[in-house]
Amino acid sequence: MLKFTIFILVFSSVDLLSSQCIPLVLDVLHRLEDKRVGKTEKQLDRMFIRVNKERLYLFYTVAPLVLGLIPFLLFHNFIYTLIGIGLGLYLPTVVIKNLQVMRKARFQAQLVDGLMILSSSLKGGLSLLQGIEVLVDEMPPPLSQELGLVLRENKMGVTLEESLKRLNERMDLEEVKLLTNSILVARETGGDLTKVLSRLSTTIRDNRKLKETIRTLTLQGRLQGVIMSVLPFIFILTVLSFNREHFEVMFQSETGRMLLFAAVILQAIGLMLIQKFSKIRI
């Protein structure tokens, strides 16, 4: 009778705790997901990318499930499953950062042509804002989108100086800092903005040529990283073409699966380090 009473008390306590803790945990996870989705939506909106909020929720839910299910099916290990889920939670951040990098690269590639158009407009007698309007009409996104936002902010009462500072914060590029500082200094000191923009376009073009030269000189290191990352897969395919059962021992034992997983992680780390060491900032 005493054992039965203890069992009933333990069971009721566990049931009570689960009924209180599970909704609390789910509520905390839901709030964290809402916060991440809201932050991602703002980041995409700043890049003029419109994505349905339900799709963002689906992406944040599917990515951890898929990347957690793959190591579970391969290794049947709880630790690897947690690592996969963690990678799935981090995947949206990687995607957003790659989109931002690609957008900045396109903006950077369009900037010299945009400065030439703006300089020609100023030489033709237009004001700075009118020249920006011509630039927005002539150039494709993302340059037209960012400078179009500057014009819209100016029409809503935001000063040009403040709009340019916001542009500098959104793009965060060395060339944009040079552009905004040059325009602000020329407006304050009364300098010839046409000559300033012409010299600035020449400076940016020369800086780009120098970066391309450095990129060419560091090509060997980057190729080395690519070759070293491909060689293990070529070796595996070559061995499997001779003996398909050669690597079965690696998948059948826990130690073998752990070594394979560690090899993949170390290979990725080595590739990232080679790419990092091959970059030179100027």
N, C-alpha and C positions, 0 to 999 in steps of 0.2 A: 504493500500500500504506500509506503514511504517513497519507494522508487518511482511508482506511478505518479505520485504528487510532484516529485522533483522534475520528472519528465514533462508534466503538464506546465509547470512554472517556467522551465527552460524554453519549451516550445512557444509559450505565450510571449515570453520576453523577446525571443528572436523574431517572432511575427510582428510584435509591436515595433521593434527597432527597424525592421525592414520596411514596414509601412510608413515609418517616419523618415528614414534615411534615404530611401530610393527616390521619392519625389523631390527631396531637397537636393540630391546629387543631380537629378535630371534638370531641375530648375537652374542650378549653377551652370551646367553644361550648355543649356539653352541660352542663358545670358551671355556666356563667353562666345558662343557661335554667333549670336546677334551682333555682338561687338565687333568680331572679326569681319563679318559680312558687311556691316556698316562702314568699317574702315576701308575694305576692298572696294566698295561701291564708290566711296569718295575718291580713291586713287584712280579708278577707272574713269570717273567723271572728269577729273582733272586732265586726263588724256583724251577727252572727248569720245570715250567708248561707252556706249549705252548697252548694258546687260541687264536682263530681267533678274530681279532679286531672287525669284524661285530657282533660277538656274545656278546662282551663286550658292544657295543653300544645298542644292543637289551636288554641286562640285565639291563643296566642303564635306559632304557626307560620303560620297562615293570614293573619293581618293584615299582616305584612311582605310576604308573597308577593303578595297582592292589590293592596296599595297600591304595590308595586314594579312589578307587571305593567301597571297602567293607564298610567303615564307612559311605559313602554317601548313599548307599543302605539301611544300617541298621538304621541310625539316621536322614538322610536328613538334616544334619547340616554342614555348611561351615567350621566351626572351626575344627570339627572332621576330615573332609576331608583333611584340611591342615596338621593336625597332621599325618594322614596316609601317605600323600605325603612326609612329612619330614622323617618319618620312612623308607619309600621306598628309599629315597635318601641316607639314612645312612646305609641301609642294605648291599650294596656291601663292605663298610668298615668293617662291622662286619664279613662278610664272609672271607675277606682277613686276618683279624686278627686271626680268628679261624684256617685258613690254616697254618699261620705262627706258632701258638702255637702248633698245631699237628706235624708239621715238626720238630720243636725244641725238642718236647718230644721224637720223634723217634730217632733223632740224639743223644739225651742224653742217651737213652736206649742202643744204639749201641756203645757208647764211650768206656766203660770198655773193651768190647771184642776187639775193635779196638786197644786199648793201649796194650793189651796182645799180639796181632798179631805183632804190631810194635816192642814191646820189644823182642819178639822171633826172629824177623828178624835181629835186631841189635846184638843179642847174636850170631846169625849165621854168622856174619861178614859182613852184608850188611851195606851200608851207610844209612843215614836218608832218602834221596830221594828214594833210592831203596826200603827201608822198607815201605814208603808211597805208592809206586807203588804196592807192594804186598798187602797192606791193601786195596787199591782201587779194586784190582782184587778179593779179598776174601769177602769183605763186601758188603751188599746191600745198595741201597739208603736209606736215604739221605747222610749218612756218605761218601759213595764212590763218590757221586757227588761233595760234598764240597771239599774233599781232592783231587779229580781229577782236580778240578778247580785250586787248589793250584799248582799242577804239571804243568798244562798247562800254568799258569802265569809264573812259573819258567822257562819253556822252551822258553817263549817269551821274556825273559830278565828281568823279575821282580825278585828282590831278595827274598829269602825265608823269611826273616824277614818281608818284606812288605806284602808278600802273607799271612803269618800267622796273621798279623794285620788286613788284610781285612777279613779273616775268622772269626776273633774275632768280627769284626763289623757286619758281616752278621748274625751270630748265637746269639751273645750277651747272652751267658750262663756263669755261674760261673765256670763250669768245663772246658769250652773252654779257659777262661782267665787263669786258672791254667795251662792248657796244653801249650798254647802259651808262657806264661811267663817262664815256666820251660824249654822249648826248647831253648828259646832265652838266658836265663841265662846260661844254660849248654854249649851252643855254644860259648858264650863270655868268660866264665871262664875256659872252658876246662874240665868240670865235666863229670862224668860217666853218660851218658844219659840213659843207660840201667837201672841202679839202680833208676834214677830219675823217669822214666816211671813206673817202678814196684811199687815204693812208691806212685806215683800219682794214679795209678789204685786202690791201696788199700785204699787210702784216699777217692777217689770218691765212692768206694763201701761202705765204712763205713758211708759216708755222706748220701748215698741213703738209707741205713738201718735206719738211724736216722730219715729221712724224712718219711719213711714208718711207723715208730713207732708213729710219731706225727700225721700222717694221720689217723692211727687207733684210737688214743686217741681223735681226733676231729670228729670221725665218728658220734657220737651222735648229735652234733650240725648240721652237714650236713643232717642227716636223719630227724632231726626236721624240717629243712627248706623244705625238699621234702614233708613230711607229711602235714605240714601246707599249702603248695601250692596245695595239692591234696584234702584236706578236703572240701573246698567250692564246688568243682565239685561233690564230693560224696554226699554232702548235697543237692545240686540242683537235682541230679538224683533221690535221695531218695524221695524228696518232689514231684517231677513230677510223680513218680510211683504211688503216692496216689491221687494227684490232679493236673491234667495237666493245669488247668487254674489259678494256684496259682500265677504265676509270670507274668500274662498278663498285670496287672496294671503297671508293671515296663517298659514294652515295649510300652504301649499306651500313656504314659505321657512323656513330655520332662524332667521333674525332675527325673523320674525313669530311663530313658536312661542315663542321666548324672551320676546318682549314680552308675549304672552298669559299665560305662566306668571308673569312678574314682576307683571303687573297683578292677577292673582288673589292673589298673596302680599301685595302692598301693600294691596289691598282688605281682606284679613283683618286685617292689622296696624292699619289705620286704624279698623276696627270695634272691635278690642280696646282701642285707645287712647281712643276716644270713650266706651266703656263704663267704662273705668277712671277717666277724668276726671269722669264723671257720678256716681261714688260718693263719699259723704261719710261719714267715720267719726265717730261720737259716743261 
